[in-house]
Amino acid sequence: MINLWSYNGKRKIQTHIGLYQPTFVDLTKRNGKERFEQIRNAVESGDTSSLLELAFLPMYGNDDDIDRKEFVKDIIRFETELLKKDPTKELLVAATMIMSNKILD
C-alpha cells in the first residue's frame, strides 16, 4: 500500500529464489473526502458493502489535501454512530484507529 507519498522505486526484485513482484495499491491518487461522502450516502440507502474501506480512507490522497486528524475524527464519529445502531461495528472503529495511529499520534 502506498499512502501519503507516491512511490517511484523498484516494482520487481529478482532474487536467487525467484521474482518478487508485489501488487502496489497507490492510495495517494484517491480522494478520501469524496469517497467518504459516497460511503455515507450508500449506508443511508442501506448499502453497507463498503464499510471496511472507512479504515483506509485517512490514507487516501497526499499530505497536503486535507487536515488528516480532523478527517479521521469525522470518520470515527460516523463509525461511532453506526456502532450505536449495530454493536457488530465495534471492530470497524478499532480498525480505523489502528490504521490511523500515526496520524492521530
N, C-alpha and C positions, 0 to 999 in steps of 0.2 A: 504494500500500500504506500502510495506517495501522497503525503499531505503537507500543507503549508508552503513547501518549496518544490518546484519541479526537479526531477532527477534526470540528468543527462549522461549518466555514467554507463558502464557496461550493462548490456542486457543478456549477454551469453557468457558463460565461463566454461572453458574446456579444461577438464582435469584428466588425470590418468585413468580415472574410473569411467568417465563419460562427460556428456554435455549437460550443464546445469543451465536451464533456460526458464526462469520463473515468469509467471504472468504478472505484469505490472498493472495496477489499477491506480490511475492518476486522479486523485480527488481534487487536485488544485484547479482542474478545469470545470468543476461542478459548482453550481450556485446553491449554497446551503439555505439561504433565506427563502428563495423561490421554492425549493423542494420542500421545505418545512411547511409552507402555506399549502402546497399540493397535498401533503400528507394530512394536514389538519382538515382540509376540505373533504378528503376521502374518508377520514374517520367520522366526520359529521354525517356523511352519507351512508355509513355502516361498513365501509371497506377498511379492514384492519390489516390487510396483507402486507403493508409496507412499514409497519411499526418498528421492526428491528432496525431499519435504516436510520431511525432517530438517533441511535447511539453513535452513528458515524457522521452525522451532519456537522458537528463542530469542526471537523477536519476538512470540510469542503471549502473550496476557494483558496485564495492565498492570504497571507497575513494581513495585508492592507485593506481587504474588502470590508470587514466589519469588526465591531468590538466583540471579540470571541467570548469573553467572560459573560457579557450580557446575553449573548446568543445562547450559550449553554444554560444560563439561568432560565431563559424563556422556554427552552426545550424541556428542562426538568420540571418547570411549573406545569407545562402541558401534560407531561407524563404523570405528574402527581395527581392532576385532575382525573386522568384515566385510571390511575390506581385507586382513587376513591370510589369509582364506579365498579372496578373489577380488580380484586386483590391479586389476581394472577399476573398483573403487570409489574409486580414488585421487581422482578429480575431485569425488566427493561430499564427502570430507573437506575438500578445498580450498574448495568452495563454502560449506560451513558456516563455515569460518574467515573467509572473506571477508564473509559476511553478518553474522557476529558480531564483526567487528573492533572496533567501538566499545564493545561490551560487555566484551571482553577487555582493551581498552586500559588 
